[in-house]
């Protein structure tokens, strides 16, 4: 099926530092996956070619939520890295279907490795393009756990940068309102205060069409400390830890692959990561088998360009350091 691996139009030049080409390649089921290849024209001091692959961002395709993959890929390409961002099967313009299910069930499937096979297909495709000296996987939220699980299984991948990785396992019994982080209290409270003079908003409230549970959660969150969640500490439904995350972590660290965990400082997933991973396994440990970066004033999905740029710059610096280019 080698003839199926190909570019489907000529590259477009961007600022004389990178080229973007639409790409497509098949997965193991023969479904055509589509995305964009950013080919860097910048030379790095070592004279080698490194590749970064962005798979899904949650349930978004190659662009990622808020076009984060686009801006970050372009920044990395300017820094001398080649980038593939693609849509797994059933997302974006890629072929295939995602099973008809509820949102939490779909998240559960992603956290169980739904996208891993398609990431392997992207790595195989990269091998037909050029001889890359290293491959880094990265992604936000669902793309972070997809990349992390894939990095544990794919030998060609030596580096992984999970951004806002979920360490819990979503399930239908999980109450999302209990994940309403007190970190977001000012934003949400301000939203509802802006509606206090709206007649339509009051009509929705009294007619029962408003999200009363979310409103109550916002009020409760206002009185909670930074990093806390709604719900008592004895509520076990908050913490359904994903066993595949722990298994992947052990494999990655045993193989001495390089890891940079990235979180926004207002990301509730950062609090979960601390509670369920850092404090549990690395409390007081000085030499950790991974690096960690907390992006100041950034949220979970990096929804504004400044957040995306801060993380992209950190990725670039970290990769340069490990590739001897710093």
C-alpha positions in Angstrom: 0.0 0.0 0.0 3.1 2.2 -0.3 1.5 4.1 -3.2 -1.2 5.3 -0.9 1.3 7.4 1.1 1.5 10.7 -0.7 1.1 14.5 -0.8 -2.0 15.6 -2.6 -1.0 19.1 -3.7 2.0 21.2 -4.0 3.4 22.9 -0.9 2.5 26.5 0.0 5.3 28.7 1.1 4.9 30.6 4.4 7.3 33.4 5.3 10.2 31.6 3.6 10.7 29.5 6.7 8.4 26.6 6.2 6.2 24.9 3.7 2.7 23.4 4.3 1.3 20.5 2.3 -1.9 18.6 2.5 -1.2 14.9 3.2 -3.1 11.7 3.3 -2.2 8.2 4.3 -4.1 5.0 5.2 -4.5 3.5 8.7 -4.5 -0.2 9.4 -8.2 -0.5 8.3 -7.4 1.2 4.9 -9.2 4.4 5.9 -7.6 7.5 4.5 -6.4 9.9 7.2 -5.7 13.5 6.2 -3.8 16.4 7.6 -1.0 18.9 7.0 2.8 18.5 6.8 4.9 21.5 7.9 8.3 21.2 6.2 10.8 23.5 7.8 13.3 25.4 5.6 15.4 26.4 8.6 18.6 24.5 9.2 19.5 23.4 12.7 23.2 23.3 13.9 23.3 19.5 13.9 22.1 19.3 10.3 19.5 16.7 11.3 15.8 16.5 10.7 13.4 16.1 13.7 9.7 15.5 13.4 6.8 16.5 15.7 3.4 14.8 15.3 0.2 16.3 16.6 -2.8 13.9 16.6 -6.2 14.7 17.9 -7.0 17.5 20.4 -9.8 16.0 22.4 -12.4 15.2 19.7 -11.0 17.8 17.3 -9.0 17.0 14.2 -5.8 18.4 12.7 -6.4 22.0 13.6 -7.0 21.3 17.3 -9.3 23.3 19.6 -9.0 27.0 19.0 -6.6 26.2 16.1 -3.8 25.5 18.7 -2.2 22.9 16.5 -1.9 25.3 13.6 -0.2 28.1 15.4 2.1 25.8 17.4 3.1 23.8 14.4 4.0 26.9 12.5 6.1 28.2 15.4 8.0 24.8 15.6 8.5 24.8 11.9 10.1 28.3 12.1 12.4 26.8 14.7 13.6 24.1 12.4 11.3 21.2 13.1 9.1 19.4 10.7 5.5 18.8 11.9 2.7 16.5 11.0 -0.8 17.4 12.3 -3.5 15.0 11.2 -7.1 14.0 11.9 -7.6 10.4 13.2 -10.4 8.3 11.6 -13.8 9.9 12.0 -12.5 13.4 12.7 -11.9 16.4 10.4 -11.6 15.4 6.7 -10.3 11.9 7.5 -12.3 8.8 6.5 -13.9 6.4 9.0 -16.6 6.7 11.7 -16.6 7.2 15.4 -19.2 5.0 17.1 -22.4 6.7 18.1 -22.1 7.2 21.8 -22.3 9.8 24.6 -19.5 12.3 25.1 -18.1 10.7 28.2 -18.1 7.3 26.6 -16.1 8.7 23.7 -13.6 10.3 26.0 -13.3 7.0 27.8 -12.5 5.3 24.4 -9.8 7.9 23.7 -8.3 7.5 27.2 -8.2 3.7 26.5 -6.1 4.3 23.3 -8.7 4.7 20.5 -6.3 6.9 18.5 -3.1 5.0 19.1 -3.3 2.9 15.9 -3.8 6.0 13.8 -0.7 7.6 15.4 1.3 4.5 14.5 0.0 5.0 10.9 1.3 8.6 11.0 4.7 7.4 12.2 4.8 4.8 9.4 3.9 7.5 6.9 6.7 9.8 8.2 9.1 7.0 7.4 8.2 7.2 3.7 8.8 11.0 3.6 12.3 11.3 4.9 14.9 10.0 7.4 14.1 11.8 10.6 16.6 11.5 13.4 13.9 11.8 16.1 10.1 11.7 16.4 8.2 13.7 19.1 4.5 13.2 19.9 2.5 15.9 21.4 -1.1 17.0 21.9 -3.6 18.7 24.1 -6.0 16.8 26.5 -7.2 13.8 24.5 -4.3 14.3 22.1 -2.0 14.3 25.2 -3.2 10.9 26.5 -3.3 9.5 22.9 0.4 10.6 22.4 1.5 9.3 25.8 -0.1 5.8 25.2 1.4 5.7 21.7 4.8 6.7 22.9 4.9 3.7 25.2 4.3 1.3 22.3 6.0 2.8 19.2 9.8 2.3 19.1 10.4 5.1 16.6 9.1 7.7 19.1 11.8 8.9 21.5 10.1 12.1 22.9 6.6 13.0 24.1 5.1 16.3 25.2 1.6 15.8 26.7 -0.2 19.1 27.2 -3.0 19.0 29.9 -3.0 15.2 30.0 -5.9 13.6 31.8 -4.9 11.0 34.4 -8.4 9.9 35.2 -10.7 7.6 33.3 -14.0 9.1 32.3 -17.1 7.0 32.7 -20.9 7.3 32.7 -21.0 7.2 36.4 -18.7 10.2 36.7 -20.3 13.4 37.7 -18.8 16.2 35.6 -20.1 18.9 37.9 -17.7 17.6 40.5 -14.8 18.5 38.2 -15.9 22.1 38.2 -12.6 23.6 39.3 -12.6 26.4 41.8 -9.8 27.8 39.6 -12.4 28.9 37.1 -14.7 30.5 39.7 -14.1 34.2 38.7 -14.6 33.6 35.0 -17.9 31.7 35.5 -19.2 34.0 38.2 -18.5 37.0 36.0 -20.5 35.3 33.2 -23.5 35.0 35.4 -23.2 38.5 36.8 -23.3 39.9 33.3 -26.6 38.1 32.8 -28.2 39.4 36.1 -30.0 42.3 34.3 -31.1 40.1 31.4 -34.9 39.4 31.4 -34.3 36.4 29.1 -31.8 34.9 31.5 -34.3 35.2 34.4 -37.1 33.7 32.3 -34.8 30.7 31.5 -34.0 30.3 35.2 -37.7 30.3 36.3 -38.8 28.1 33.4 -36.2 25.5 34.4 -34.3 25.7 31.1 -31.1 27.1 32.7 -28.3 24.8 33.8 -29.2 25.1 37.5 -26.6 22.5 38.5 -23.8 24.5 36.9 -25.0 27.7 38.5 -24.9 26.0 41.9 -21.5 24.6 41.2 -20.2 28.0 40.3 -21.5 29.5 43.5 -19.9 26.7 45.5 -16.6 27.0 43.7 -16.4 30.6 44.6 -16.1 29.6 48.3 -13.5 26.9 47.6 -9.7 27.4 47.6 -7.4 27.2 44.6 -7.1 23.7 43.2 -10.2 22.3 44.9 -13.1 20.6 43.2 -16.8 20.5 44.0 -17.7 17.5 46.1 -16.4 16.0 49.4 -13.1 14.3 49.7 -14.8 10.9 50.3 -16.6 11.1 46.9 -14.7 8.3 45.0 -16.5 9.1 41.7 -14.2 12.0 41.2 -11.1 9.9 40.9 -11.4 7.0 38.5 -7.7 6.8 37.8 -6.8 5.5 34.3 -4.6 2.4 34.8 -3.3 2.7 31.2 -1.7 6.0 32.1 0.4 4.3 34.8 1.3 1.4 32.6 2.4 3.7 29.8 4.4 5.8 32.3 6.3 2.8 33.5 7.1 1.6 29.9 8.2 5.1 28.8 10.5 5.7 31.8 11.9 2.2 31.6 12.8 2.8 27.9 14.3 6.2 29.0 12.2 8.1 26.5 12.2 11.9 27.2 9.0 13.4 28.6 7.9 17.0 29.1 4.5 17.3 30.9 2.9 20.7 30.3 -0.1 22.2 32.1 -1.7 25.6 32.3 -1.6 26.9 35.9 -5.4 27.3 35.8 -6.0 23.8 34.4 -7.9 21.6 36.8 -6.2 18.6 35.2 -2.9 19.9 36.7 -4.5 19.5 40.1 -5.5 16.0 39.3 -2.0 15.2 38.0 -0.5 16.4 41.2 -2.8 14.5 43.4 -2.9 11.2 41.6 0.6 11.0 40.1 3.1 13.5 41.4 2.3 13.2 45.1 1.6 9.5 44.9 4.8 8.5 43.1 7.3 11.3 43.2 6.7 13.2 46.4 10.1 14.4 47.6 11.9 12.7 44.7 14.5 15.1 43.3 15.5 13.2 40.2 12.4 12.5 38.2 12.4 10.7 34.9 10.5 13.5 33.2 10.4 17.3 33.0 7.5 19.5 33.9 6.4 23.0 32.7 3.5 25.1 34.1 2.4 27.8 31.7 1.5 30.9 33.6 -2.0 32.2 33.2 -2.9 29.4 30.7 -6.0 27.2 30.8 -6.6 23.6 29.8 -7.3 24.1 26.1 -4.9 27.0 25.4 -7.7 29.0 23.9 -5.8 32.2 23.1 -2.7 32.7 21.0 -0.5 33.9 23.8 -1.0 30.6 25.7 -0.3 28.6 22.6 2.9 30.6 21.8 4.2 30.2 25.4 3.8 26.5 25.2 5.3 26.3 21.7 8.3 28.3 22.8 8.8 26.0 25.7 8.5 22.9 23.5 11.1 24.4 21.1 13.5 25.2 23.9 13.1 21.7 25.5 13.6 19.9 22.2 16.6 22.0 21.2 18.2 21.1 24.6 17.7 17.4 24.1 18.8 17.5 20.5 22.0 19.4 21.3 20.8 22.5 19.4 20.5 24.9 22.4 
